[in-house]
Amino acid sequence: MTQTPPQRPLRVLAAMSGGVDSAVAAARAAEAGHDVTGVHLALSANPQSFRTGARGCCTIEDSRDARRAADVIGIPFYVWDLAERFREDVVDDFIAEYEAGRTPNPCLRCNEKIKFAALLDKALALGFDAVCTGHYATVVTREDGVRELHRASDQAKDQSYVLGVLDEKQLAHAMFPLGDTLTTKDEIRAEAERRGLAVAKKPDSHDICFIADGDTRGFLASRLGTAEGDIVDESGTKVGTHEGAYGYTIGQRKGLRIGHPAPDGKPRYVLDISPVNNTVTVGPAEALDVTALTAIKPRWCGIAPDGPGRYTAQLRAHGDETPVSAVMVDGGLSVTFDEPVRGIAPGQAIVLYDGTRVVGSATIATTTRRMAEATAGA
């Protein structure tokens, strides 16, 4: 199965963030003969505040960089204001999830709700055939015409995890010109320089785009306020205090501010977050071992699986794959791991793969831990 090139030139809307990847993707789409228009999404009501050095995105600087790149490529360029939609669907959702004791991934939500929902809907209404982005992933067209999402040819740069929320209809109008290229990021930058794109040496943005300084706890505190609560061990004994349970994630080790060491002298990790009583539970690393989970709101990149199946699962944007068995149960997903995995938190996404093909994704709701099973069986 190989990626099938379009049979005719398409009207393509290229989402241009102001970075090197999206600029090169737009340039490649235009070079391939497509009728390309560039668009920068203004996602902040106060765009000066969304970048600090290499962090964040969506600043006035970024929109200017995107415009300059479009001028060099020779394509029309526009700025679309999606700030209100982004705040409602991504930022407010992020805050609400943390307040509920879950750990969300705002990049998945942005791809689902903004780039391939709000943007794509508007693009189709205006007569465009596809939306082009600088993501490293590949869309494959099968002989029967069904579109599939696959990992990028260079798995070191693969971004299919954050695209696992796309359904078949969205994939039918998605274009990822960088996905089938076996090149390093340095080579992408070199290509940008050859094309005369000034963003060739611009640093990549990282972390959460709307938290410019990278201080997630501070960002949440400014929205949710402080609420002192207890940090307890597995027996319920108080071992410290915190200023808001939302500031912690399951598997976290640093920044716990526990006054005295564990009896065995080993580090302690966040095991559970309870927003109901504002309590954070800590314990040993082995207590993080998860053997199974349930997930809700599944989204399938094509036809939903029929019956139990064997897959590999990815649990973080840059995480490794792990073998699993999965089956649909009551509209959700039940997953069992071949070997225990650590640091899984409700709210995170699990993305299932069949080889390089993305089967779909779902939001983790509950987990089953190995120590809990052992205790129950004792």
C-alpha positions in Angstrom: 0.0 0.0 0.0 1.5 3.3 -1.0 0.5 6.9 -0.7 -1.7 7.8 -3.7 -1.0 11.2 -5.2 -4.0 13.4 -6.2 -5.2 12.9 -9.8 -5.8 16.6 -10.3 -4.6 19.9 -8.9 -6.5 20.8 -5.7 -7.5 24.0 -4.1 -5.5 23.8 -0.9 -5.7 25.9 2.2 -2.3 25.8 3.9 -2.4 26.5 7.7 0.8 28.5 8.2 1.8 28.9 11.9 4.9 31.0 11.1 7.2 28.1 11.6 9.5 26.3 9.2 7.5 23.0 8.9 4.2 24.6 7.8 6.1 27.0 5.4 7.9 24.1 3.7 4.6 22.1 3.6 2.9 25.0 1.8 5.8 25.4 -0.6 5.8 21.7 -1.5 2.0 21.8 -2.0 2.4 24.7 -4.4 5.4 23.1 -6.1 3.2 20.0 -6.7 0.9 22.1 -8.8 -1.9 22.8 -6.4 -3.7 26.1 -6.1 -2.6 27.0 -2.6 -3.7 29.8 -0.3 -2.0 30.4 3.0 -3.8 31.2 6.2 -2.5 32.0 9.7 -4.9 31.3 12.6 -5.0 34.1 15.1 -5.8 32.0 18.3 -5.2 34.6 21.0 -7.1 37.7 21.8 -3.7 39.1 23.0 -1.2 37.6 20.5 1.8 39.4 22.0 1.6 37.1 25.0 1.8 33.7 23.4 5.6 33.3 22.8 8.6 33.5 25.0 11.8 32.6 23.1 11.1 29.2 21.5 8.0 28.6 23.5 4.5 29.1 22.4 3.1 30.4 19.1 0.4 32.6 17.6 2.1 35.9 18.1 2.1 38.9 15.8 5.7 38.0 15.0 4.5 34.5 13.9 1.7 36.0 11.6 4.3 38.2 10.0 6.7 35.3 9.5 3.9 33.3 7.9 3.0 36.3 5.6 6.6 36.7 4.5 6.8 33.0 3.7 3.6 33.1 1.7 5.0 36.1 -0.3 8.2 34.1 -1.1 6.2 31.0 -2.1 4.0 33.3 -4.2 0.6 32.4 -2.7 -2.3 34.5 -1.4 -2.3 34.9 2.4 -4.9 35.7 5.0 -5.2 35.8 8.8 -8.3 34.2 10.3 -9.5 35.1 13.8 -10.4 31.9 15.6 -9.5 33.2 19.1 -12.9 32.8 20.6 -13.4 29.2 19.2 -9.9 28.3 20.4 -10.6 29.7 23.9 -13.8 27.8 24.2 -12.7 24.4 22.7 -9.1 24.2 23.8 -8.2 26.6 26.6 -11.4 26.3 28.6 -11.4 22.6 28.1 -7.8 22.4 29.3 -8.6 24.3 32.5 -11.8 22.3 33.2 -10.0 18.9 32.7 -7.3 19.9 35.2 -9.9 21.2 37.6 -11.6 17.7 37.4 -8.3 16.0 38.2 -7.5 14.8 34.7 -4.5 15.5 32.4 -5.6 16.7 29.0 -3.6 17.0 25.7 -4.5 20.4 24.2 -2.7 19.6 20.9 -5.1 16.8 20.1 -8.0 19.0 21.0 -6.7 21.8 18.8 -6.3 19.4 15.8 -9.8 18.0 16.4 -11.7 21.2 17.1 -9.7 23.9 15.4 -7.5 22.8 12.5 -9.7 19.9 11.2 -13.1 21.1 12.3 -13.4 24.9 12.5 -10.7 25.5 9.8 -11.7 22.6 7.6 -15.4 23.5 7.7 -14.7 27.0 6.7 -12.3 25.9 4.0 -14.9 23.5 2.4 -17.5 26.2 2.6 -15.2 28.4 0.6 -14.6 25.8 -2.1 -11.2 24.4 -1.0 -10.6 20.7 -1.4 -8.0 20.2 1.4 -6.3 21.6 4.4 -2.5 21.3 4.4 -0.4 21.4 7.5 3.2 20.8 8.5 2.5 17.7 10.6 4.7 14.6 10.1 2.2 11.9 9.2 0.9 10.2 6.0 -2.5 9.8 4.4 -2.8 6.6 2.4 -5.6 5.9 -0.1 -6.5 2.3 -0.4 -7.6 0.7 -3.7 -11.3 0.9 -2.5 -10.9 4.7 -2.0 -10.8 4.6 1.8 -8.4 7.0 3.4 -6.1 5.9 6.2 -3.8 7.8 8.5 -0.3 6.3 8.9 2.9 7.1 10.7 5.4 9.4 9.0 8.1 7.7 7.0 10.6 9.0 9.6 9.2 7.7 12.8 11.6 9.9 14.9 9.5 12.9 13.8 6.2 11.1 13.6 3.2 13.2 14.8 0.4 10.8 14.1 -0.4 10.5 17.8 -1.8 14.1 17.9 -3.7 13.4 14.7 -5.4 10.3 16.0 -8.6 12.2 16.6 -9.2 12.7 12.9 -12.1 10.7 11.3 -12.4 9.4 7.8 -14.2 12.5 6.5 -11.5 14.8 7.8 -8.7 12.6 6.5 -10.3 12.8 3.0 -9.5 16.6 3.1 -6.1 16.4 4.9 -2.7 16.9 3.3 0.6 16.4 5.0 3.4 17.1 2.5 6.2 16.3 5.0 4.9 12.9 6.1 6.5 10.7 3.5 10.0 12.4 3.5 12.9 10.6 5.1 14.8 13.8 6.1 16.1 15.2 9.3 14.9 18.5 10.7 18.2 20.1 9.6 17.4 19.0 6.1 14.0 20.6 6.3 15.6 23.8 7.5 18.1 23.5 4.6 15.3 23.1 2.2 13.6 26.2 3.6 16.8 28.2 3.2 17.1 27.0 -0.4 13.6 28.2 -1.0 14.5 31.6 0.4 12.2 31.2 3.5 13.4 33.4 6.4 11.9 31.0 8.9 14.6 28.4 8.1 16.5 29.2 11.3 13.5 30.0 13.5 13.5 27.8 16.6 10.6 25.3 17.0 7.9 26.2 19.4 7.3 23.7 22.2 5.3 23.1 25.3 1.7 24.4 25.4 1.2 27.2 23.0 -1.1 29.3 25.2 1.3 29.0 28.2 4.1 31.1 26.9 6.4 30.8 29.9 5.8 27.0 30.3 4.5 27.4 33.9 1.4 25.3 33.7 0.8 25.4 37.5 1.0 29.2 37.5 -1.3 29.4 34.6 -3.9 27.2 36.3 -3.6 29.0 39.6 -4.3 32.4 37.8 -7.5 30.9 36.5 -8.6 28.6 39.3 -7.1 30.3 42.4 -5.3 28.6 45.2 -6.9 26.0 47.4 -4.6 24.5 50.0 -5.1 20.7 50.6 -3.3 17.6 51.9 -0.7 15.4 50.3 -1.1 12.0 51.7 0.6 8.6 51.4 -1.2 5.4 50.5 -2.3 4.8 54.1 -3.9 8.2 54.2 -1.2 9.8 56.4 -0.6 13.4 55.7 3.0 14.0 54.4 2.7 17.5 53.0 0.4 20.3 51.7 -0.3 21.8 48.3 -1.9 24.9 47.0 -4.2 23.2 44.4 -4.6 19.6 43.4 -4.9 20.8 39.8 -1.2 21.6 39.8 -0.2 17.9 39.8 -0.3 15.0 37.3 -0.2 11.3 37.9 3.4 10.0 37.7 4.9 13.4 38.8 8.0 13.2 41.0 9.4 16.7 41.1 7.9 19.6 42.9 5.9 17.7 45.5 7.3 19.7 48.4 7.1 16.8 50.9 8.8 17.6 54.2 10.3 14.2 55.0 11.4 11.1 53.0 9.5 7.9 52.6 10.2 5.2 55.2 12.2 3.2 52.6 14.1 6.3 51.4 12.9 5.9 47.8 11.3 8.8 45.8 7.6 9.2 45.8 5.3 9.9 42.9 1.8 11.2 42.4 -0.5 8.2 42.4 -3.9 9.9 42.5 -5.6 13.3 42.4 -8.9 13.8 44.1 -10.6 17.2 43.2 -13.5 16.3 45.5 -11.5 16.6 48.7 -8.6 18.4 47.1 -6.2 15.6 48.1 -3.0 14.4 46.3 -1.9 10.8 47.0 1.7 9.9 46.6 3.6 6.5 46.8 6.3 4.4 45.3 7.1 4.1 41.6 5.9 0.5 41.4 2.4 1.6 42.5 2.1 3.4 39.1 2.2 0.1 37.1 -1.0 -0.1 35.1 -2.3 -3.4 33.6 -5.5 -2.2 32.0 -7.6 0.9 31.3 -11.0 2.0 30.0 -11.3 4.9 27.6 -14.3 7.0 26.4 -15.2 9.1 23.4 -13.4 6.9 20.8 -12.7 8.4 17.4 -11.9 6.1 14.6 -9.6 6.9 11.6 -12.0 4.9 9.3 -14.3 2.1 10.2 -14.6 1.2 13.9 -13.1 -2.2 14.9 -15.5 -5.1 15.0 -14.8 -7.3 18.0 -11.6 -7.8 20.0 -8.3 -6.9 18.4 -4.6 -6.9 18.9 -2.8 -3.6 18.5 0.0 -1.5 19.7 -0.8 1.6 21.8 0.9 5.0 22.2 0.1 6.9 25.4 2.1 10.1 25.0 3.0 12.3 22.0 6.6 11.1 22.1 6.1 7.8 23.9 6.9 4.3 22.8 4.4 1.8 21.5 3.3 -1.1 23.7 1.3 -4.3 22.7 -2.3 -4.4 23.9 -5.6 -6.2 23.4 -8.6 -3.9 23.0 -12.4 -4.3 22.5 -15.3 -1.9 22.4 -17.5 -2.1 25.5 -20.7 0.0 26.0 -19.5 2.6 23.4 -16.1 2.9 25.1 -12.9 1.0 24.9 -11.4 -1.6 27.2 -7.7 -2.1 26.9 -5.4 -4.7 28.5 -1.6 -4.3 28.3 0.7 -7.2 27.7 3.2 -5.7 30.1 2.4 -3.1 32.8 3.1 0.6 31.9 3.6 3.6 34.1 2.5 7.1 34.4 -0.9 6.8 32.8 -3.4 9.5 33.8 -7.1 9.9 33.1 -7.7 12.6 30.5 -4.7 11.5 28.4 -5.3 10.0 25.0 -4.6 6.4 24.0 -4.0 6.0 20.3 -4.2 2.5 18.8 -2.0 1.3 15.8 -2.1 -1.6 13.5 1.4 -1.6 12.2 1.9 2.0 10.9 -1.8 2.6 10.5 -3.7 4.7 13.1 -6.8 2.8 14.1 -8.2 5.6 16.3 -7.9 7.3 19.7 -9.9 7.6 22.9 -9.7 9.5 26.2 -8.5 7.5 29.2 -11.2 7.4 31.9 -10.0 4.8 34.5 -6.9 2.6 35.0 -6.3 -0.7 36.8 -3.0 -0.9 38.7 -1.0 -4.1 39.4 -0.5 -3.4 43.1 -4.3 -2.8 43.5 -4.9 -6.2 41.8 -2.4 -7.9 44.1 -4.0 -6.4 47.2 -7.5 -7.4 46.1 -6.3 -11.0 45.5 -4.5 -11.3 48.8 
